[in-house]
Amino acid sequence: MKRGTALLETLTRPVVALLIALLLGGVFIALVQGGAEAAFKAYQSLFVGAFGNANAWANTLKQMTPLLLTGAAVAVALAAGLFNIGAEGQMSVGGLAAAVVGYSLKGSVPVPLLLSLALLTGAFVGAVWGFLPAYLKVKRGAHEVITAILLNYIAQRTTQYLATFPLKDPQGQSPSTPEVGATLPRLLPTYDVHAGLLVAVLVVAFMAFALRRSIWGYETRATGEGAGAAEASGIATGRIQIFAMLISGALAGLAGAVVILGETPFRRFPADFYGVGYGFDGLAVALLAGGSLTAVFPAAFLFGALSAGALEMEFNDTPKQIVAVVQAVLIVAIAAKVVLRRRVSLRKPNENSEKANGI
Amino acid sequence: MITLALFAAALRLWTPLALAAMGGVVSERSGVVNIALEGMMLGGAFASVAAARATGNALVGLLAGVVVGAVIGFLHAIFTQALRVPHILSGVALNLGVLGLTTFALRDIIRRGADGLDTKVLLPGELMGLVAVAAVAGTWFVLYRLPLGLRLRACGENAKAARSAGLSVARLRYGAVITSGALAGLGGVALALTGLGAFTENMTAGRGYIALAAVIFGRWNPLGAAAAALLFGFGDALQLSLQTAGLTKSIPPDFLTLLPYLLTLIALASFSGKGNAPASLGVEED
């Protein structure tokens, strides 16, 4: 009985938050584009684009693939009490690294080895990019959100430069790297779902298990719930936080690699890759999942559907940026404490107040 | 390389940063973390161009930018104080929402056949520079010379004690964050209405975050933050003058444009620490 109500409570919040977010998004569409009809039409094409036919389902799963990884990336950092807003940057450096490995080894190694090396390199470079804000936080006291945002801009400009000049495909028309030697195979012929989905599901399931069952996972969660108490019980919280950001960066970097090696328009790293958006969407996915890695699966699916639908919506004259507004409302609606507080007022007040250690 | 023109460019680039940084100081000294500066600037920039274009009056544009910034500040106050959303999350959501909404509106305008969002009426850069200087002096004066400033700082240092002393912490914070939004919105106005007079997608491009870094770098003191903003303004000006000096043949522009971000990162890495942060900053109470 008690477990039942608890489950209901954890489900109610995201569902209510999503409804509020969609409603407000509709209001904005109606305000800008003139009338409720425009909002209705926009949401209709959103739904058709996400679930309307087999192709739409394939698009939803394709969009879900990197979101699983970036959502998990943000959730792992969140578990250790860090907010990784740098996933987009980590993803773009990871994607570039994978592209470089993918085209330099073209024809010289067997395909499975090439793909594995490209994926691993992407994860490694992403981890390096994720290490920087964690190190600066633990050792220098600089807030990880600000440093990660700055590192995002630096990643954007650096990858843009590298893909435009030294790494540019000399034969290419637009600035991008040469094409990689092999791509992740499609799961179904003629549909855009690729093997990256399997990679993402396996990696995230493993991380979910490790976070819940391993000593590392325990220490990470203890650090996230209260660094002071964790420190007092002998956990090296600084090291735990740095490691969590390494994992987080690796997952984001892997997402970049999976997108470059798997998604159909890519196969080469374009100069304007940064801003493709999966990294930023990962924030909303992780928050919707309440920081739980298991819940990242349904959350990533939902956001995959939203982005697949957004493309169709844009095709029908509603700019897809409205999805960002829906996400923003969603973040506030999920993080707001006031509604829940009233409903559980009979219980003891929650003592472990979060501290957003001073910026 | 250090010429009068460079100095003038640095001052021009300083203006929006300094205005937003003053917004950051006011909000954070009252105890509310404000990374929403970015969205406040962006919203202010959008509103100022849209209003100036619609009315043909730059002062109306200025007013619209300030009001929209203040409204975003009001939202940040509601989210953090009434709904108890963690300050950083509220900021992330507001920045995301404002970016989405302004881009959405801009693309919708372009879809209807306009070239973009621009205006012929502009504000003189010198005027906005003077406004920024006045904002710095005013923030300093209010914070350190008026009873209001003492109360505000008390909220940031020890909210519980301030409350037991009979202060209305919530009301003071609402006021501070709304003021913060108005100042950052004014920063957006300075960015949009003194230069080309056009709004482009994500035109603030992280200036709000850089302004917040200036607040931290300047130890939450208005004068310190203004000085730090000047440093970042110089970094930006240097980068621009290197670009126009034709050095782009040896140094690619992408590298030059990352200079201000890199400079900010290095400054944060060298001078962070919680030393002078208001003690109650971002602390959530029950």
Interface residues (C-beta under 8 A of the other chain):
Chain A: F28 V32 Q33 F83 I85 L136 R140 G141 A142 H143 V145 I146 T147 I149 L150 L151 Y153 I154 R157 T158 Q160 Y161 T164 F165 F280 L283 L287 D317 P319 Q321 I322 V323 A324 V325 Q327 A328 V329 I331 V332 A335 A336 K337 V338 P349 N350 E351 S353 E354 K355 A356 N357 G358 I359
Chain B: E28 V33 I35 F79 A82 L83 R84 V85 P86 H87 I88 L89 S90 V92 A93 L94 L96 G97 L99 G100 L101 T103 F104 A105 R107 D108 R111 A205 G206 Y209 L212 A213 I216 P252 D254 F255 T257 L258 Y261 L262 T264 L265 L268 A269 S270 S272 G273 K274 A277 P278 A279 L281 G282 V283 E284 E285 D286
